[in-house]
Amino acid sequence: MSESGILKIATRKSALALWQAEHVASLLRQQHSGIQVELLPLVTEGDRILDKPLASIGGKGLFLKELERALLDGEADLAVHSMKDVPGEMTPGLRVDIVLERANPFDALLSRDGQRLAELPTGARIGSSSLRRQCQLLAARPDLRVLDLRGNVDTRIRKLQAGEYEAIILAYAGLERLAMHGLVTETLAAPAWLPAPTQGTIGIQYPESAEQTRELLLPLNHAETALRTQAERGVARRLQGSCQVPLAVFAEISAGLLNLQALVGEPDGSRVLRAQRQGAVADLLQLVEALADDLLQQGADQIIARA
């Protein structure tokens, strides 16, 4: 915490990022009477470069660098991220081990004419810059045209409404947080359609040495979400998952059992490898290893090497 006694939260300037940061600030105020919290909005390199797919310019880590620099320089006490934007390898001196309860983890299809994925006409233009979404789309509907789509949620929806696409795919959680989930035509859910690792989860990053900040944040941590996050990030890390690889991982916990599903595929959907494991939550690390090994034995290493 700064000398002024104000807890400063670094955040991107998009409407969704600001909502997430203010949500964390609100939770902190509820937990700690009298605490002062301020947002420090920053523009990241990922926000500036909007004319190229993320996979070609360095991946989702581009949304973190400026926020991480603010933490390391002492300009901010913590940063709020969508966990799916957080690379598997953490920047030295920082940690992300506090996560909020997960929102809807799935993808959402928004179409101009209210058509579900199976109902879209041949040749329909679908907007998405995610290789994971492109892979699953083309595996299910190779007759569709998948076009790049970047920008914040409002921008993407405007492009749909302007007729640049017949449909687009976005994360359901982001739409829900911005009260736009009424626009969803179809929820693309497991097991048929798998989300990005940790999609729908908000993570809080802070300096490793900031024990006072950690103590303030601990009441916000959601234990089950933390386990699901550990499992999904574990699989992604084992498979060297990045924006350059179409990779999906989804973990669920029920009655003490962890159900873990994942896929790796070619960007054009011509080959999709799937694996699933279920077992006791206590065996999380072994399940992660077994699932990843299954995919590697099926040939995921070849797909990753080409990517």
C-alpha positions in Angstrom: 0.0 0.0 0.0 1.3 3.5 -0.9 2.4 5.9 1.8 -0.8 7.8 1.4 -2.7 4.8 2.6 -4.5 4.4 -0.7 -4.6 1.0 -2.4 -4.0 1.6 -6.1 -5.4 -0.9 -8.7 -3.7 -0.9 -12.2 -6.2 -1.7 -14.9 -6.7 -1.4 -18.7 -9.0 1.3 -19.9 -11.6 -0.8 -21.7 -15.1 -0.9 -20.2 -14.8 -4.5 -19.3 -11.4 -4.1 -17.6 -12.7 -1.1 -15.7 -15.8 -3.0 -14.6 -13.5 -5.9 -13.3 -11.2 -3.5 -11.4 -14.1 -1.6 -9.8 -15.7 -4.9 -8.9 -12.5 -5.9 -7.0 -12.4 -2.4 -5.4 -16.0 -2.8 -4.3 -15.2 -6.2 -2.7 -12.2 -4.8 -0.9 -14.3 -2.0 0.5 -16.9 -4.5 1.7 -14.3 -6.6 3.4 -12.2 -3.8 5.0 -14.1 -0.9 6.5 -12.5 2.4 5.8 -10.1 1.2 3.2 -9.3 3.7 0.4 -9.1 2.2 -3.1 -8.3 4.0 -6.4 -8.0 2.8 -10.0 -5.0 3.5 -12.2 -6.2 3.1 -15.8 -3.4 2.4 -18.3 -3.2 1.7 -22.0 -1.4 -1.5 -22.9 0.4 -2.5 -26.1 -2.4 -5.0 -26.8 -4.9 -2.2 -26.7 -2.9 -0.1 -29.1 -2.3 -2.7 -31.8 -5.7 -3.6 -33.2 -5.0 -4.3 -36.9 -3.2 -7.6 -36.3 -4.3 -10.9 -34.8 -2.9 -11.4 -31.2 -1.2 -14.7 -32.3 1.0 -12.7 -34.7 2.1 -9.9 -32.4 3.1 -11.8 -29.2 -0.1 -13.1 -27.6 -2.3 -12.0 -24.7 0.7 -11.1 -22.5 0.7 -7.8 -24.4 -2.3 -6.8 -22.2 -0.2 -7.1 -19.1 3.2 -5.5 -19.6 2.3 -1.9 -18.7 0.2 -3.0 -15.7 3.1 -5.2 -14.4 5.6 -2.4 -14.9 3.3 -0.2 -12.7 3.4 -2.9 -10.0 7.2 -3.4 -10.1 7.8 0.4 -10.1 5.5 0.9 -7.1 3.0 3.0 -9.0 0.2 0.5 -8.2 -0.3 -2.1 -5.4 -2.2 -4.6 -7.5 -3.5 -5.3 -11.0 -6.7 -6.9 -12.1 -6.7 -9.3 -15.1 -8.9 -11.7 -17.0 -7.0 -14.8 -16.0 -7.1 -16.1 -19.6 -4.8 -13.2 -20.5 -2.1 -14.2 -17.9 0.8 -16.2 -19.5 1.7 -19.5 -17.9 5.1 -18.2 -16.8 4.8 -15.4 -14.2 6.9 -12.3 -14.4 9.7 -12.5 -11.7 8.7 -10.6 -8.5 5.0 -10.8 -9.1 2.3 -13.4 -8.3 -1.3 -14.1 -9.2 -2.7 -16.5 -6.6 -6.0 -14.7 -5.7 -8.9 -15.4 -8.0 -12.6 -14.4 -7.7 -15.4 -16.9 -8.1 -15.7 -17.9 -11.7 -18.4 -16.5 -13.9 -19.9 -18.3 -16.9 -16.8 -19.8 -18.5 -18.2 -20.5 -22.0 -18.2 -18.7 -25.3 -21.3 -16.9 -26.7 -22.4 -16.7 -30.3 -24.1 -13.4 -31.4 -25.7 -13.5 -34.8 -27.4 -10.6 -36.6 -30.5 -12.7 -37.6 -30.9 -14.7 -34.4 -29.5 -17.9 -36.0 -27.7 -20.6 -34.0 -24.3 -22.0 -35.2 -26.0 -24.9 -36.9 -28.4 -22.6 -38.7 -25.9 -20.1 -40.2 -25.9 -20.2 -44.0 -23.0 -21.6 -46.0 -20.3 -19.0 -46.4 -21.5 -16.9 -43.5 -18.8 -14.6 -42.1 -17.9 -15.3 -38.4 -15.7 -12.8 -36.5 -13.1 -14.2 -34.1 -9.3 -13.7 -33.8 -9.0 -16.6 -31.3 -7.3 -19.6 -32.9 -9.1 -21.8 -30.4 -12.5 -20.5 -31.5 -11.5 -20.7 -35.2 -10.4 -24.3 -34.8 -13.7 -25.4 -33.1 -15.8 -23.4 -35.5 -14.2 -24.9 -38.7 -14.3 -28.4 -37.2 -18.0 -28.0 -36.7 -18.8 -25.9 -39.8 -15.9 -26.0 -42.4 -18.3 -24.2 -44.8 -18.1 -20.9 -42.8 -15.7 -18.0 -43.4 -13.8 -17.1 -40.2 -12.5 -13.5 -40.3 -10.3 -11.7 -37.7 -12.1 -9.6 -35.1 -10.2 -7.3 -32.7 -11.2 -4.5 -30.4 -13.2 -4.1 -27.2 -16.6 -5.7 -26.7 -18.5 -2.6 -27.9 -16.4 -2.3 -31.0 -16.9 -5.9 -31.9 -20.7 -5.7 -31.4 -20.8 -2.5 -33.6 -19.0 -4.3 -36.4 -21.6 -7.2 -36.2 -24.5 -4.7 -36.2 -22.9 -2.8 -39.1 -23.0 -6.0 -41.3 -19.3 -6.8 -41.4 -20.1 -10.3 -40.1 -23.1 -12.6 -39.9 -22.1 -13.6 -36.4 -19.3 -13.2 -33.9 -18.0 -15.1 -30.9 -17.3 -13.5 -27.5 -16.8 -14.7 -23.9 -20.1 -14.9 -22.2 -18.7 -13.6 -18.9 -17.6 -10.3 -20.5 -21.1 -9.8 -22.0 -22.7 -10.6 -18.7 -20.5 -8.2 -16.7 -21.4 -5.4 -19.1 -25.1 -6.3 -19.0 -25.1 -7.3 -22.7 -25.8 -11.0 -22.3 -29.3 -10.4 -23.7 -27.6 -10.2 -27.2 -26.4 -13.8 -26.9 -28.0 -16.1 -29.6 -26.4 -19.3 -28.3 -24.1 -20.4 -25.5 -21.3 -22.6 -26.9 -20.8 -25.0 -23.9 -18.9 -28.1 -22.9 -18.5 -30.9 -23.7 -19.1 -30.1 -27.4 -17.3 -26.7 -27.2 -14.5 -26.0 -24.8 -13.4 -22.6 -23.5 -10.0 -21.1 -23.1 -8.2 -22.0 -19.9 -9.6 -19.9 -16.9 -12.1 -18.0 -19.1 -14.6 -16.2 -16.9 -12.1 -15.9 -14.0 -10.8 -12.6 -12.6 -7.3 -12.8 -11.2 -5.4 -10.3 -9.0 -1.7 -9.8 -9.4 0.6 -8.1 -6.8 4.3 -8.0 -5.8 5.6 -11.2 -4.1 7.0 -9.0 -1.3 3.7 -7.2 -0.5 2.5 -9.3 2.4 0.1 -6.6 3.6 -1.5 -6.5 0.2 -1.8 -10.3 0.2 -3.5 -10.2 3.6 -6.1 -7.7 2.3 -6.8 -9.8 -0.8 -7.1 -13.3 0.9 -10.8 -12.9 1.8 -11.5 -12.4 -1.9 -10.0 -15.7 -3.0 -12.5 -18.4 -4.1 -11.1 -21.8 -3.2 -12.9 -23.9 -5.9 -12.1 -21.5 -8.6 -8.5 -21.5 -7.5 -8.3 -25.3 -7.9 -10.0 -25.1 -11.3 -7.5 -22.4 -12.3 -4.6 -24.5 -11.1 -5.8 -27.5 -13.2 -6.5 -25.6 -16.4 -3.3 -23.5 -16.3 -1.4 -26.7 -15.4 -2.5 -28.4 -18.6 -1.8 -25.3 -20.7 1.6 -24.9 -19.2 2.4 -28.6 -19.8 1.4 -28.2 -23.5 3.1 -24.9 -23.8 -0.2 -23.3 -24.6 -0.2 -19.8 -26.1 -2.2 -17.7 -28.5 -0.3 -19.5 -31.3 -1.8 -22.9 -30.4 -5.6 -23.7 -30.6 -5.9 -25.0 -27.1 -9.0 -25.4 -24.9 -9.1 -26.7 -21.3 -12.1 -26.9 -18.9 -12.1 -28.2 -15.3 -15.2 -28.8 -13.2 -15.5 -30.0 -9.6 -18.4 -31.9 -8.2 -18.7 -34.1 -5.1 -15.0 -34.0 -4.6 -14.3 -35.1 -8.1 -12.3 -33.1 -10.7 -13.5 -33.6 -14.3 -10.9 -32.2 -16.7 -11.3 -31.9 -20.5 -9.0 -30.4 -23.1 -8.4 -30.2 -26.8 -5.6 -29.2 -29.2 -6.3 -28.7 -32.8 -5.1 -27.3 -36.2 -6.2 -23.7 -36.8 -8.3 -24.8 -39.8 -10.2 -27.4 -37.7 -8.9 -30.3 -39.9 -7.6 -32.2 -36.9 -8.9 -31.9 -33.3 -7.4 -34.0 -30.5 -9.5 -34.4 -27.3 -8.8 -36.0 -23.9 -10.6 -36.3 -20.6 -9.7 -37.4 -17.1 -11.7 -37.6 -13.9 -10.5 -38.3 -10.3 -10.2 -37.0 -6.8 -9.4 -33.3 -6.4 -6.5 -34.4 -4.2 -5.0 -36.0 -7.3 -5.2 -32.8 -9.3 -1.5 -32.8 -10.4 -1.6 -36.4 -11.5 -4.8 -35.8 -13.5 -3.2 -32.7 -15.2 -0.1 -34.8 -16.2 -2.2 -37.7 -17.4 -4.5 -35.5 -19.5 -1.6 -33.6 -21.1 0.3 -36.9 -21.8 -2.8 -38.3 -23.5 -2.9 -35.3 -25.9 0.9 -35.5 -26.5 0.7 -39.2 -27.3 -2.1 -38.4 -29.8 0.2 -36.0 -31.6 -0.4 -32.6 -29.9 3.3 -32.1 -29.8 3.4 -32.1 -33.6 0.6 -29.5 -33.8 2.4 -27.3 -31.1 5.7 -27.6 -33.0 4.2 -26.4 -36.2 2.5 -23.5 -34.4 
